[in-house]
Amino acid sequence: MSFIRQFVALLQINLAGLPHRAGSALAIMVGVTCAVGVLVSMLAMGAGSRQQEFGNVRADRVVISSVGDRGMAGNIPRDELAAVQGLPYIRRSSMGEPIIVPEAFVPMQGRRRVTGVRIFFPLIGVGGEIGADESELHITAGRMFRQGLHELAASAPCARQFTGFDIGDHRSIRGTDWTVVGHFEQGKSQVCVVYADVDTLMSAVGQNSYQRISLTLKSPADFAAFRAAVRADPSLHLEVLSEREATEDDFKPLNGLLNFVSYFLGGIMAIAATFGSVNSLYSIVDSRRRELATLRAIGFRSATVIATTLFESILLALPGAFLGCALAWALFEGMSVSPFGYSFHLVVTPSLAALGVVWALAMGLIGGLLPAIHAGRASVAGALRAV
């Protein structure tokens, strides 16, 4: 009898006997379900975070920072901002002004409405051209801040999540009283963002340089030419990134931490599930010693026994994979979380579900390997005598 025919025949025998080994089979499926569910639900945090990060990213927007210093560590003098404003390829507003938004960051504190926990996030000073590029920013209540005044505009998530951001509230920043004058939505973002006039903010905190500059190009195809123009100007010591590159750089520490926690916890659960599979499969093999010995005695090959036992292990892991993905989606899809003060919704994507299935198959393969070898190497005579 060929290997294929032996494999199919023995696999049918194994599957037909599963109702008699329901306890061991169920233990394998439950372990895999837990491992896959934990992994997918944890990775859903990273997927949700990235969806939030890139939700408002545009291909025609560019972020400029000083060479070697990005984000809040940037240092761009005012004269370099003036030089950038004169460069080509920059889109202009209906008033004919280049759409350039210089930014400065100052730490700000918020207190959560429900728990009272204090969270620090940046107050962003921005230039007057913010929103001129037909971006996703829309005023929902009140108005935008006015240049030259100590006024704040807070995103709607700020007003929902933190106290002190209702319209008319006053906030003290470096001893200066600032008034919240408006709320806005920015796409689907759930991040708390507070804007103020950049020059007024810099004057209030004694700062003379910007942290970074955001601008809009006439076309995404102009990015390479614009970056070349910046590099060609000897008076500029600036680094040009697309908005996507800058966003990835800003959130790299958070995403790295989320991925580490996800795979760490998922790995622990996977190891536990794999050991459980090994024990369950060993018990299945031991309960079938007489049956396996009889099959070997009538001509079934050792390789066939190993292959079918291993395949059975993988098959038992599959229901756990699908159930784990389904539970992760049912329990965590769309759930709002706020690790480290950064709010977003969990997202269980098809790619995460596929990863969970692959994760389960790997557990089935590894967990079934030793029991399969044990079943295939068992002595026919010894097994018959033992029973």
C-alpha positions, 0 to 999 in steps of 0.5 A, a space after each residue: 500500500 502506498 504512503 498516500 493511501 496509508 496516510 488517508 486510511 490512518 487519518 480517517 481512523 484517527 478522526 473517527 476516534 476523536 469522540 472517544 478522545 474528546 477531553 484531550 482534543 478539547 484541551 488542545 483547542 481551548 489552549 490554542 483558542 486562548 493563545 490566539 485570542 490573546 495574541 490577536 487582541 493585543 496586536 489589535 492595539 498596535 493596529 488601532 494605534 497605526 490606524 489612528 496615527 496615519 488616519 489624517 496623513 496626506 501624501 502632499 504634506 511635508 514635515 521639516 525639522 533641524 538636522 539631527 533633532 526631530 519632534 520636540 527637540 527641533 531647533 529651527 531659527 526664524 530666519 530659516 523659516 523665512 528662507 523656506 517660505 521662498 522655496 518653490 513647489 509649495 502650495 498657496 492659499 486662496 490669499 496667495 500665502 504659502 501654506 506653511 505652519 511653523 510649530 512649537 511644543 510646550 508640555 501641558 497637563 490634563 486631568 481625566 474626567 473619570 479617574 482624575 489621573 493626570 496626563 501630560 501632552 504637548 500644547 502645540 503652537 501653530 502658525 496662522 495657515 493651519 487648516 488652509 490646505 483644506 485639511 480635516 480640521 473642522 470647528 465644532 464649537 466656538 472658534 479658532 484662536 486669534 493671532 496675538 491673543 492668549 487663546 486655545 483651541 482644543 480638539 473634541 476628544 480633549 473636551 470629552 476626556 479631560 477637565 478644563 477644556 470646556 469653552 470659556 475655561 482658563 488654563 495657566 501656562 507659565 504663569 499666563 492665563 489662556 482661554 479655551 475659545 473653541 473645539 474642533 474635530 480633526 478627521 477621525 482622530 481621538 487624540 487630545 490636541 490643543 492649539 495656540 498661536 505659535 508666536 504668542 506661545 513662544 513669547 510667553 515661554 521665552 522661546 526663540 525657535 520653532 521645533 518643526 515646520 509643516 507645509 503642503 506641496 502643490 503635488 505629492 510628485 514635488 516631494 523629491 524636487 522640494 527636498 533637493 531644493 532645501 538641501 541645495 540651499 547652504 543657509 538651511 540646515 534642515 531635514 525634509 520628511 514626508 508626513 508619513 515618515 515623520 509620523 512613523 518616526 514620532 510613534 516608533 517608541 510607542 509602536 515598539 512597546 505595543 508590539 513587544 508587549 503583544 508578542 511577549 504575552 502572546 508568546 507566553 500563552 503560545 508556549 503554555 498552549 504548546 506544552 498542553 498540546 504535547 501532554 494531550 497528544 502523548 495521552 492520545 498516543 498512549 491510549 492508542 498503543 494497541 491500535 497503533 501496534 496492530 496497524 504497524 503489524 499489518 504493514 502501516 509504516 512508521 512514517 505514516 504514523 508520524 505524519 498522521 499524528 502530526 497532521 491530527 495535531 495541526 487539525 485540532 489547532 485550527 478550530 482554536 485559531 478561528 475561535 480565538 480570532 472570532 473572540 478577539 473580534 467580538 470582544 475587542 473590535 472598536 474598544 477604546 483604550 488610552 495607554 500612556 494618555 494616547 487614545 485610539 480604538 482597537 482594530 482586528 484586521 484580516 491580516 491579524 486574523 491570518 497571523 493568528 491562524 499561522 500562529 495556531 498552525 505553528 503551535 500544532 506543528 511544534 506541539 505534535 512533533 514529539 508525540 508523533 515521533 514517539 508514536 512512530 518509533 514505538 516497538 510493535 512487540 513492546 506495545 503489544 506486550 504492554 497491553 
